[in-house]
Structure formats: C-alpha cells, structure tokens
Amino acid sequence: MSHHNDTITALATPTGVSALAVVRLSGPDAISIVSGMFRGKELGGEAGNTIHYGKLYEKDSVLDEVLVSLFRAPHSYTGEDSIEISCHGSPLIATGIIKALIRRGARPAQAGEFTRRAFLNGKLDLTQAEGVADLIHAENESARLTALNQIKGGFSKELAVLREQLISFVSLIELELDFSEEDVEFARRDVLKDMLRALLQKIEPLIDSFDRGNVIRNGVRTVIAGRPNAGKSTLLNALLNEERAIVSEIPGTTRDVIEDVVHMGGLTLRFMDTAGLRETDDPIEAIGVSRTKEQMKLASLILYLVDASNLDLQVVENEIKEAKAYKIPVLLIGSKADQAKVENLAWLESKGFVCISAKSGLNIELLKNRVVELFGDMTIRPGETVVTNARHYAGLRSTRDALQRAIEGLETKVSGDLLAQDLREALHHLGELTGTISSDDLLEQIFSRFCIGK
C-alpha cells in the first residue's frame, strides 16, 4: 500500500551535457501523465517491465524522441507505477521534459524521495535503503561490494535472526508478567542467559567490523606532516601523479591544507598536505601550523617526513616523539634519499623510516605497500557482512549494552519487569536499524543524503 497520493519526477542522471539523460516519475498518475504526451502507442494498455519508442509532445511541439520504460506497481523500484524516460542528454531537453511533466500534474521530487517511497512501500528496509546511497558514493571495489551486500539484505538478514530470537524470549517474559500473581516461570533463566550470550557472540564481530568498514566506506584520512621543506608537497604530487601542490625551495610555501584522494591496494586514502611544523612570527603561517596540528589529531594515519639530506639527529628524535604523541598510526618517512649520506639513511632505517625520493620515484611503491599493510586486507568476500555505517554501529552498541544489562540482571536475579525492560530496549534498537521502528526525523536525516533523482 502506497503512503503517497501524488506523482513525483526528477532527473535521475547527472546534470550536464551527455549522450543520454533519464527522467523518472513515480506515483499513481505516472503512466497517465506520460501517456498524454507520448505518441508511438497507448501506454495505458501496455504491460509492466516493457520499453517503448516514440516521441514526447508538448501540445503540438515535439520535445524529443525517447525510450519510455514502464513499470507497474508493485513491481517497480518504488513499489508504485513508475516511468523512466530516456532522452537526449541536452540539459535543455531534460529540463523541458520535466517542466512539461510538472505542468501535467507531477511535482519535483525531494532528495532521496524515490528510495524513501521504496522503503515506505516495503521494497527495501532502512539498511538496504542506506546501502543504495553507499553504492552511489562507493569509491573503491570493497565499498561497492559492501554496499551491494547491504542492498541484497545481507546485514538485514543478520539483524532479523537476532531479532526473532529476542522476540521469542521477550514474549515469554511478558507472559510471566501477566501471570505474576501465580508465580509462574515460562522462560527458563539458564536457557535465556545462554541465548543472550549467543546473541552477544554474533553482535560483537559486527561491532568489531566497523573500524574496517569505516576505512572501506570513507577512506583513510591521511595527513602528510613534517617541518618546512621536508618534501611534503613533492610527495603528494608523486602519489597523485600530477602537480597538485606548489613545490618551492622557500620554506613555508604551503600555508593551508591541500586535500586529494588516492586509491591504492583496494584502499581509498584522503591525503592532506599541510603547512610545515615550526615556530613562526608570520601570523598567516601560524594559522597554517595550527591547522596542521588540528588535522593530525583527526587523522587515521600520519605520514611524517624528515629531510634525509639535512639531518640533525637530536631534532629528528624529538620529532619522532612529537608525531607518536598523537596516539595515531604514524609512518616515518625520510625524504630526498637521493641526496642523502649513506650513514644518514642507515640511521633513519634503523629507526623504522622508509627512505624515499619523491622527485625520482625511489621507493614510492615500497611506501604505498607499507601504507596498505598498516590497514590489513580490505578485500570483501562474497556474502560477508561488514558494518560501514556509523548509525548501524551505534545501534549495535546500544543493543549490546542492553543485552549485557539483561545478563547481569539474570545473574543477580532481578524481577521480571526489569528484565523485560532491558530486552525491550534491545529489541527497540534492532528495530531502529532496519526501520521496523522509525521516526520522521530519522528518515529525513537518512534520505536527505541522497541525490534528487534517487
């Protein structure tokens, strides 16, 4: 049963000039609105899941030659009658078609409204809907496979099994409360405790997978740091294979954070080239240094560079301590190795440095391999469930906490009503994850991340 009585439309492909563009409609009047503009055949009598060639007209003027894909409820993405119009990719044509559809009774879709309707009409649960957004924004193969598994219901199935087991025992506890005066025990406490522990054993690996999932989905926030002229900008350019950052012999050239993305070994790394770390009286450079330190606090990885060609051993020792004080994974790098003394390189390597020359390319591949090794295997196996969403992570943690309180209550022999409260709370958090229990504010927050045509 649809929760909407109107028909929405939007451009489903990116804005701009292209070979083709796709305009979508969904709602009770989708087929009749397009049928009134389409000349080629009568769409009203055509079966669902069919494609038709013809021309779209606005009164007596041809808008374009198009292909119309027709989907009938409930066998469509949204669960409603839906149309997808493939037209030529001129923004003028696509906009003209959308305006004509609106004049005939459709309204512009809101961000994520097509997928929101799919959720409300039972075509997707909430985690599957979020998987759609993740798939659209996937930046590497692991992120794509994780999102596809989520859309297929891999994560939902895991949650459904957990929820069904909980429901069976909650119902028995609730039944006991109805017969509290007779002092009847329907749910054996030892069996319930074993079941709750088994549930925790299934939830904990999902929670633990979030660190890996967060790297897969959002990439590794990587700060390139070091003193002025350590070779930070040259390294960024070498990793990007382009002249992204200004390279100069003058110290302090980089005064703000420069960001870009690199893909390596199945990882997405979000590199940030930062201002050189030093004491300075220049107020602009001082702001840059402050921003560097803030970025280092937020990083998942720090690439800390020292100039191997101009080495002060005591200064480097202090720099190592300062970099490691952030309690964030640090990869120590000796730059300008092609200009350095052999003994300096030997000393740096003894301290765990990777010695490179970003200018000549020396050991750049070795550096990339070391970065990938730090974050382990990011390969996703078919059917593997990995938690990539912070909302899912928080919900699973809340579920775990409620289950742990229930186990503690069983061990201390708390009353049935207190035990039931903890179990109800665990059920509530699991329900929020899939959308079995949801609020308008939560749905608004989730679907606002989608593009208009999705």
Protein Blocks (a to p, Z undefined) as FASTA:
>chain_A
ZZbfbdcdddfbdcdddfbdcdddedjklmmmmmmmpghbafklpcehiacdddddehja
cfbdcdddddddfbbfkopacddddddfbfklmmmmmmmmmmnopacddehklmmmmmmn
opacfklmmmmmmmmmpcbfklmmmmmmmmnommmmmmmmmmmmmmmmmmmmmmmmmmmm
nopafbdfklmmmmmmmmmmmmmmmmmmmmmmmmmmnopadddeddehilmmmmmmmmno
pafbccdfbghkamcdcdddddeehiacdddddddddddfbfklmmmmmmmmmmmmmpmb
dcddddfklccfklmmmmmmmmmmnopacddddehklmpcfklmmmmmmnopacddfkno
paklmmmmmmmmmnopabdcehiacdfbfklmmmmmmmmmmmmmmmmmmmnopafklmmm
mmmmmmmmmmmmnomaccfklmmmmmmmpcfkZZ
